[in-house]
């Protein structure tokens, strides 16, 4: 593997792509540390030191995906999440709106249109999210009212409040546009999918601080045990992410002009985790809605219903929370696979080009066979996603529920990091194989 890395840097064009990607990542991390105008960076640091990175409620996952930039209200505070949300929305609307479905079938030109719509929607969501986060910061709920003595957005500075808030929202929205542009630059001129690489970078940036926090609070024994468990989880996730069911496909020979085409054998790779990490994000978003609703009620005098929701639905270590989270992931896994993989469309395309599954008649029988196989392998994939996603909830119980709410060594973070890492390595490997170099994975 080390020799493959050395070979990659010896290749001029590949070395240029790698260095360009590293440069964009450096710019991204720099923007994640730059405070936005109107934000008291000193008060932010005092607040973070006071609560020691404790619970921040509904913003845990978003802060992790932004690499800690959200709680600091930096220029890149929104990170890549508005773009991810916009992409998911348009992907779901493609099934509902015929116009988007038609654009998707038009190939590269149609995909360019959908990408443009995604950019516009990203900026719109950026304005909404930036306004919400600024409002939370001014009301003190960004830190669950634990830092009222350290105002994040000071008032009475001589500048009209509406002007300060407008500039702050515009800065964070512009930061979202820049992040989107940086991701597209990596995709076009660098290595890997740009958006995935940026979110990988954000999560990886939190690992050293969160890992060292475990060492300082629990000691070396617990720290080494957590590292060992992390390695086991990463190994299991890597194994499942690579697993696939290969459906053999045979193409009949066809005479076109004076040439014979077809007669080849291939396969349809159906991954065990066909849905990726999208079901986990959907389930997390739904589970955050009750906690978001609690922010609108009196926190000092909660009623019985509010207290029950807080202790049984919102609390990450509650059995009810874990069970609902697990079931939601299974539901969304089946839902997302059903809208992203159409067995009937795949069977029709195979029939059009003379392909068939050995032992299965083309057309409807092939579609039924693919649907049967897909439903069988989706169940272990859904269980795998659910088990990996709820691992941090048990870490909350084990390590201390209040001090490790941003625990980055399990669940969504591991799924994203392993998935992005594998895809990036495969892309580098494919370019190396074109030059007869050894690959990373054997």
C-alpha positions in Angstrom: 0.0 0.0 0.0 2.8 2.4 0.8 4.5 1.6 -2.5 1.2 2.4 -4.2 1.2 5.8 -2.5 4.7 6.4 -3.6 3.8 5.4 -7.2 0.9 7.9 -7.1 3.2 10.8 -6.1 5.7 9.8 -8.8 3.0 10.1 -11.5 2.9 13.8 -12.5 -0.8 14.2 -13.3 -1.9 12.2 -10.3 0.5 14.0 -8.0 -1.0 17.3 -9.2 -4.5 16.1 -8.5 -3.5 15.0 -5.0 -1.8 18.2 -4.1 -4.7 20.2 -5.5 -7.1 18.3 -3.3 -4.9 18.8 -0.2 -4.8 22.6 -1.0 -8.6 22.8 -1.3 -9.0 21.0 2.0 -6.6 23.4 3.7 -8.7 26.4 2.4 -11.8 24.7 3.7 -10.4 24.2 7.2 -9.2 27.8 7.2 -12.7 29.0 6.5 -14.1 26.8 9.2 -11.9 28.6 11.8 -12.6 32.2 10.6 -15.2 33.9 12.7 -18.1 35.7 11.0 -18.5 39.5 11.3 -20.5 40.4 14.4 -19.6 37.2 16.3 -17.6 37.5 19.6 -15.0 34.8 19.0 -13.7 35.3 22.6 -17.1 34.6 24.1 -17.5 31.6 21.9 -14.2 30.1 23.2 -15.2 30.9 26.8 -18.5 29.3 26.3 -17.0 26.1 24.8 -14.5 26.0 27.7 -17.3 26.4 30.2 -19.5 23.6 28.9 -16.4 21.5 27.9 -18.0 20.5 24.6 -21.1 19.2 26.3 -24.5 18.6 25.0 -25.8 21.0 22.3 -29.0 19.2 21.6 -30.4 19.3 18.1 -27.1 20.6 16.6 -24.9 17.6 17.6 -24.8 16.0 14.2 -24.6 19.2 12.2 -21.7 20.4 14.4 -19.9 17.1 13.8 -20.4 17.4 10.0 -19.1 21.0 10.0 -15.9 20.0 11.9 -16.9 22.1 14.9 -17.4 25.3 12.8 -21.2 25.5 13.6 -20.9 26.3 17.3 -18.3 29.0 16.5 -20.6 30.6 13.8 -17.6 30.7 11.5 -17.7 31.7 7.8 -18.2 28.0 6.8 -20.5 27.3 9.8 -23.1 25.6 7.7 -20.6 23.3 6.0 -21.8 21.0 3.3 -25.2 20.1 5.0 -27.3 22.5 2.9 -26.0 20.9 -0.3 -26.6 17.4 1.0 -30.1 18.3 2.0 -30.8 19.9 -1.3 -29.5 16.9 -3.2 -31.7 14.5 -1.1 -34.8 16.7 -1.7 -34.2 16.8 -5.5 -33.5 13.1 -5.6 -36.8 12.4 -3.9 -38.7 14.9 -6.1 -37.4 13.2 -9.2 -39.7 10.3 -8.4 -42.7 12.7 -7.9 -42.2 15.4 -10.5 -42.3 14.1 -14.2 -40.2 17.0 -15.4 -37.3 16.1 -13.2 -37.6 12.4 -14.1 -37.4 13.5 -17.8 -34.3 15.5 -17.1 -32.7 12.6 -15.4 -33.2 10.4 -18.5 -31.7 13.1 -20.8 -28.2 12.2 -19.8 -25.4 14.7 -19.2 -27.5 17.8 -20.3 -30.4 16.9 -18.0 -28.0 16.1 -15.1 -26.4 19.6 -15.6 -29.9 21.1 -15.2 -30.6 19.2 -12.0 -27.2 20.2 -10.7 -28.1 23.9 -11.3 -31.4 23.4 -9.5 -29.5 21.8 -6.6 -27.2 24.9 -6.4 -30.2 27.3 -6.2 -31.9 25.2 -3.6 -28.7 25.0 -1.6 -28.4 28.8 -1.3 -32.1 29.0 -0.3 -31.6 26.4 2.4 -28.4 28.2 3.4 -30.4 31.4 4.1 -33.0 29.6 6.1 -30.5 27.6 8.2 -28.2 30.6 8.8 -31.2 32.7 10.0 -32.2 29.8 12.3 -28.7 29.4 13.8 -28.2 33.2 14.3 -31.6 33.3 16.0 -30.6 30.4 18.3 -27.3 32.1 19.1 -29.0 35.4 20.0 -31.5 33.6 22.2 -28.9 31.5 24.0 -30.4 28.2 22.8 -27.4 27.4 20.6 -25.7 26.2 23.9 -28.9 25.2 25.7 -28.9 28.5 27.6 -25.7 27.5 29.4 -23.7 30.5 28.2 -26.0 33.5 28.8 -23.1 35.3 30.5 -21.1 35.1 27.2 -23.3 36.6 24.4 -22.2 35.1 21.1 -23.7 37.9 19.1 -23.3 41.0 21.4 -25.9 43.7 21.2 -25.6 47.5 21.8 -22.3 47.8 19.9 -23.4 51.0 18.1 -24.3 49.1 14.9 -28.0 48.5 14.2 -28.9 44.9 15.2 -30.7 44.3 11.9 -27.6 45.2 10.0 -25.4 42.9 12.1 -27.8 40.0 11.7 -28.2 40.6 7.9 -24.4 40.7 7.4 -24.0 37.6 9.5 -26.7 35.6 7.6 -25.3 36.8 4.2 -21.7 35.8 5.3 -22.7 32.3 6.3 -24.8 31.8 3.2 -21.9 33.0 1.0 -19.7 30.5 2.9 -22.1 27.8 1.9 -21.8 28.8 -1.8 -18.0 28.8 -1.5 -18.0 25.3 0.2 -20.2 24.1 -2.7 -17.7 25.6 -5.2 -14.7 24.0 -3.4 -16.4 20.6 -3.5 -17.0 20.9 -7.2 -13.4 21.9 -7.8 -12.2 18.7 -6.1 -14.6 16.7 -8.2 -13.5 18.2 -11.5 -9.7 18.7 -10.9 -8.9 16.7 -7.8 -9.3 13.1 -6.5 -12.6 11.7 -5.3 -16.1 13.2 -4.9 -15.6 16.7 -3.7 -18.6 16.9 -1.3 -17.8 13.6 0.2 -14.1 14.5 0.7 -15.1 17.8 2.5 -17.5 16.1 4.9 -14.8 13.4 5.5 -12.4 16.2 6.4 -14.9 17.8 8.8 -15.4 14.5 10.7 -11.7 13.7 10.7 -10.9 17.1 12.1 -12.9 16.2 15.3 -11.2 12.9 16.0 -8.1 14.1 17.8 -9.9 16.4 20.2 -12.7 14.0 21.0 -10.2 11.1 21.4 -8.0 13.1 23.7 -11.0 14.1 25.8 -11.7 10.4 26.5 -8.1 10.0 27.6 -8.1 13.0 29.9 -11.5 12.1 31.5 -11.3 8.3 31.6 -7.6 7.4 31.5 -5.4 5.4 29.2 -7.2 2.1 29.8 -10.5 3.4 28.5 -8.9 5.3 25.7 -7.1 2.2 24.4 -10.2 0.1 24.8 -12.2 2.6 22.7 -9.6 2.6 20.0 -9.7 -1.2 19.9 -13.5 -1.1 19.5 -13.2 1.6 16.8 -10.8 -0.6 14.8 -13.3 -3.5 15.1 -16.2 -1.4 14.0 -14.2 0.1 11.0 -13.2 -3.5 9.9 -16.8 -4.7 10.1 -18.1 -1.6 8.2 -15.4 -2.0 5.5 -16.3 -5.7 5.1 -20.1 -4.9 4.7 -19.5 -1.9 2.5 -17.6 -4.1 0.0 -20.1 -6.9 0.1 -22.4 -7.4 -2.9 -24.6 -9.9 -4.6 -23.6 -10.4 -8.2 -26.5 -11.3 -10.6 -25.0 -13.0 -13.7 -26.1 -11.5 -17.0 -25.6 -13.0 -20.5 -25.9 -11.0 -23.7 -26.9 -12.8 -26.9 -24.9 -12.5 -30.0 -26.2 -10.0 -32.6 -25.2 -9.2 -36.1 -25.0 -5.5 -36.8 -23.8 -4.8 -40.3 -20.8 -7.0 -40.8 -19.8 -7.2 -37.2 -20.9 -9.6 -34.4 -21.8 -8.0 -31.1 -22.8 -9.5 -27.8 -22.1 -13.0 -26.6 -20.4 -11.6 -23.4 -21.0 -12.4 -19.8 -21.2 -9.8 -17.0 -23.1 -9.2 -13.8 -25.3 -6.7 -11.9 -23.7 -5.8 -8.6 -26.3 -5.4 -5.9 -24.6 -4.0 -2.7 -25.7 -5.3 0.7 -25.8 -1.6 1.8 -27.5 -0.4 -1.3 -28.9 2.7 0.4 -25.6 4.1 1.8 -25.8 6.4 4.7 -29.0 8.3 3.6 -31.4 6.3 5.9 -29.3 7.2 8.9 -29.5 10.9 8.0 -33.3 10.7 7.4 -33.8 8.9 10.8 -31.6 11.3 12.6 -33.5 14.3 11.2 -36.9 12.9 12.3 -35.6 12.2 15.8 -34.3 15.7 16.1 -37.8 17.2 15.5 -39.1 16.5 19.0 -36.1 18.1 20.6 -36.4 21.1 18.2 -40.0 21.5 19.2 -39.0 21.5 22.9 -37.0 24.6 22.3 -40.2 26.6 21.9 -41.4 25.8 25.4 -40.4 27.1 28.8 -37.2 25.2 29.7 -37.4 26.3 33.4 -40.9 24.9 34.0 -41.4 21.8 31.8 -44.7 20.0 31.9 -45.2 16.3 32.2 -45.4 15.7 28.4 -42.3 17.8 27.8 -40.4 15.9 30.6 -41.5 12.6 29.2 -40.4 13.5 25.7 -37.1 14.8 27.0 -36.3 11.7 29.1 -37.6 9.0 26.7 -37.5 10.3 23.2 -34.8 13.0 23.1 -32.3 11.4 25.5 -29.8 9.4 23.4 -29.3 6.7 26.1 -33.1 6.1 26.6 -34.3 2.6 25.4 -37.2 4.2 23.6 -34.9 6.5 21.7 -32.7 3.7 20.6 -35.6 1.5 19.5 -37.3 4.2 17.5 -34.0 5.2 15.9 -33.3 1.6 14.9 -36.8 1.0 13.4 -36.7 4.3 11.5 -33.4 3.3 9.9 -34.8 0.0 8.7 -37.9 1.7 7.3 -35.9 4.4 5.4 -33.5 1.8 4.1 -36.3 -0.1 2.3 -37.9 3.2 1.3 -34.8 4.6 -0.2 -33.8 1.4 -2.0 -37.2 1.2 -3.5 -37.0 4.7 -5.1 -33.4 4.4 -6.2 -33.3 0.9 -7.8 -36.1 0.1 -10.2 -36.1 -3.6 -11.1 -38.6 -3.1 -13.9 -36.4 -0.5 -15.6 -33.3 -2.6 -15.2 -35.1 -5.6 -16.7 -36.4 -3.6 -19.7 -32.9 -2.2 -20.4 -31.5 -5.7 -20.3 -34.2 -7.0 -22.7 -33.6 -4.1 -25.1 -29.9 -4.9 -25.5 -30.4 -8.7 -25.6 -29.4 -9.4 -22.1 -30.9 -12.0 -19.8 -30.3 -13.7 -16.4 -29.4 -17.4 -17.0 -32.5 -19.5 -16.2 -34.8 -16.5 -16.0 -37.0 -15.3 -18.9 -36.5 -11.7 -20.0 -39.0 -9.0 -19.1 -41.4 -9.3 -16.2 -39.9 -12.6 -14.7 -36.5 -10.9 -14.6 -37.9 -7.9 -12.8 -39.6 -10.1 -10.3 -36.4 -12.0 -9.8 -34.4 -8.9 -9.2 -37.0 -7.5 -6.8 -36.9 -10.8 -4.8 -33.1 -10.7 -4.6 -33.1 -7.0 -3.7 -35.6 -7.5 -0.9 -33.6 -10.4 0.5 -30.3 -8.5 0.7 -31.8 -5.3 1.9 -32.8 -6.8 5.3 -29.2 -7.5 6.4 -28.1 -4.2 5.0 -30.8 -2.4 7.0 -29.9 -4.3 10.2 -26.3 -3.5 9.6 -27.0 0.2 9.3 -29.2 0.2 12.4 -26.7 -1.6 14.5 -23.8 0.6 13.5 -25.9 3.8 13.9 -27.0 3.0 17.5 -23.4 2.2 18.7 -22.8 5.8 19.8 -25.9 5.7 22.0 -24.3 2.9 24.0 -21.1 4.8 24.1 -23.1 7.7 25.7 -24.2 5.3 28.4 -20.8 3.9 28.9 -18.6 7.0 28.8 -20.9 9.7 30.2 -24.0 11.0 28.5 -23.2 14.7 28.9 -19.6 14.8 27.9 -19.5 12.8 24.7 -22.6 13.9 22.8 -20.4 14.6 19.8 -18.7 11.2 19.9 -17.3 10.7 16.4 -16.2 7.1 16.5 -19.4 5.4 15.6 -22.7 5.5 13.6 -23.0 8.0 10.8 -19.4 9.3 11.1 -17.8 5.9 10.7 -20.1 5.0 7.8 -19.3 8.2 6.0 -15.5 8.1 6.7 -15.2 4.4 5.6 -17.4 4.9 2.5 -15.6 8.0 1.3 -12.2 6.5 2.1 -12.9 3.3 0.1 -14.3 5.3 -2.9 -11.3 7.7 -3.0 -8.8 4.8 -2.7 -10.6 3.0 -5.5 -10.4 6.1 -7.7 -6.7 6.5 -7.1 -6.2 2.7 -7.7 -8.0 2.8 -11.0 -5.7 5.6 -12.3 -2.7 3.6 -11.1 -3.9 0.4 -12.8 -3.9 2.3 -16.1 -0.1 2.6 -15.7 0.4 -1.0 -14.5 1.1 -0.1 -10.9 0.0 -2.2 -8.0 -3.2 -1.1 -6.3 -4.1 -0.3 -2.7 -6.6 -3.2 -2.2 -5.6 -6.8 -3.0 
